[in-house]
Amino acid sequence: MDASVVTALAALAGAAIGGFTTVVVSWLMQRARAREQRLAHYQLRRQELYKEFIDQASMLYIDALQSDKPDVSGLMRLYAEISRMRVLSSQTVVASAEQIVKGIINAYLKPNKTVPELRQMADTGLLDPLRNFSESCRAESESLGFGPPD
């Protein structure tokens, strides 16, 4: 075989391999970027869901401390949000949310709280029923590579 033919074939093979490598690297980078965007999207959805749950659960807990008539529609909204969490969230977060709803229902069954009782609850940490849920949400975010917001 002529040396010029070998040189030409080597140049063509090098160009083909270089072009193929560029395409593969570009494809891998695009896939990684799409995965990152998808994870960030799901994290944003979880954060919005958790915010809604915290807002509604805190309002219902306040109502439960002051009233013995349950807000059934509010409780059902919480259960609907827990169902949404089952799709997006870890079991730990879902279990924490379920405990909050049980605590709210138990609060409705107890006598209404007076101001001194509320102060005592605040001093002992019982006035913060969402703490375990919040900590579970933070742990989930960190395990997925998303730290707390800056």
C-alpha positions in Angstrom: 0.0 0.0 0.0 1.2 3.4 -0.9 2.4 5.6 2.0 0.2 8.5 0.9 -2.9 6.2 1.0 -2.0 5.1 4.6 -1.5 8.7 5.6 -4.8 9.7 4.1 -6.6 6.8 5.8 -5.0 7.6 9.1 -6.1 11.2 8.8 -9.6 10.2 7.9 -9.8 7.8 10.8 -8.5 10.4 13.2 -11.0 12.9 12.1 -13.8 10.4 12.4 -12.8 9.3 15.9 -12.4 13.0 16.9 -15.8 13.8 15.5 -17.4 10.8 17.1 -15.8 11.7 20.5 -17.2 15.2 20.2 -20.7 14.0 19.5 -20.6 11.5 22.4 -19.2 14.0 24.9 -21.8 16.6 23.8 -24.6 14.0 24.2 -23.4 13.0 27.7 -23.2 16.6 28.8 -26.7 17.3 27.5 -28.0 14.3 29.4 -26.4 15.3 32.6 -27.7 18.9 32.2 -31.2 17.6 31.6 -31.0 15.3 34.6 -29.9 18.2 36.8 -32.7 20.4 35.5 -35.2 17.6 36.2 -33.9 17.1 39.8 -34.1 20.9 40.4 -37.6 21.0 39.1 -38.7 18.2 41.4 -37.0 19.8 44.3 -38.8 23.1 43.6 -42.1 21.2 43.5 -41.3 19.5 46.8 -40.5 22.9 48.4 -43.7 24.4 47.2 -45.7 21.4 48.5 -44.0 21.5 51.9 -44.6 25.2 52.2 -48.3 24.7 51.5 -48.5 21.9 54.0 -46.7 23.8 56.7 -49.0 26.9 56.2 -52.2 24.8 56.3 -51.1 22.5 59.1 -50.1 25.5 61.3 -53.5 27.1 60.7 -55.3 23.9 61.6 -53.2 23.4 64.7 -54.0 26.9 65.9 -57.7 26.2 65.2 -57.5 22.8 67.0 -56.0 24.4 70.1 -58.9 27.0 70.2 -61.8 24.9 69.1 -63.3 21.4 69.6 -65.1 21.5 66.2 -62.7 20.0 63.6 -62.2 21.8 60.2 -62.9 18.6 58.2 -62.3 20.3 54.8 -59.0 21.6 56.1 -58.0 18.2 57.3 -58.9 16.7 53.9 -56.7 19.3 52.2 -53.8 18.1 54.4 -54.5 14.5 53.5 -54.6 15.5 49.8 -51.2 17.2 50.2 -49.9 14.1 51.9 -51.0 12.1 48.9 -49.1 14.4 46.7 -46.1 13.9 49.0 -46.3 10.1 48.5 -45.5 10.7 44.8 -42.6 13.1 45.3 -41.2 12.6 48.8 -39.4 10.1 50.9 -41.2 7.8 53.3 -39.7 9.7 56.3 -41.3 13.0 55.1 -44.6 11.3 54.5 -44.6 9.7 57.9 -43.8 13.0 59.6 -46.6 14.7 57.8 -49.0 11.9 58.8 -47.9 12.4 62.5 -48.8 16.1 62.2 -52.3 15.4 61.1 -52.8 12.8 63.9 -51.5 15.5 66.3 -54.0 18.0 65.0 -56.9 15.6 65.3 -55.8 14.8 68.9 -55.7 18.5 69.6 -59.3 18.9 68.5 -60.3 16.1 70.9 -58.7 17.8 73.9 -60.1 20.8 75.8 -59.3 24.3 74.4 -56.0 25.7 75.6 -55.8 28.8 77.8 -53.0 31.4 77.5 -51.0 30.0 80.4 -51.3 26.5 78.9 -50.1 27.9 75.6 -47.1 29.5 77.3 -46.3 26.2 79.0 -46.5 24.4 75.7 -44.2 26.9 74.1 -41.7 26.5 76.9 -41.7 22.7 76.6 -41.6 22.7 72.8 -45.1 21.2 72.4 -46.2 24.3 70.5 -44.0 23.4 67.6 -45.5 20.3 66.1 -44.0 20.9 62.7 -40.4 20.6 63.8 -39.9 16.9 62.9 -41.5 17.5 59.6 -39.2 20.4 58.8 -36.2 18.5 59.8 -37.2 15.5 57.7 -37.7 17.9 54.7 -34.2 19.4 55.2 -32.6 15.9 55.5 -34.3 14.8 52.3 -33.1 17.9 50.5 -29.5 17.4 51.7 -29.6 13.7 50.7 -30.6 14.7 47.2 -27.7 17.1 47.0 -29.7 20.2 47.6 -28.7 22.2 50.7 -30.7 24.7 52.5 -31.5 27.9 50.5 -28.9 30.6 50.7 
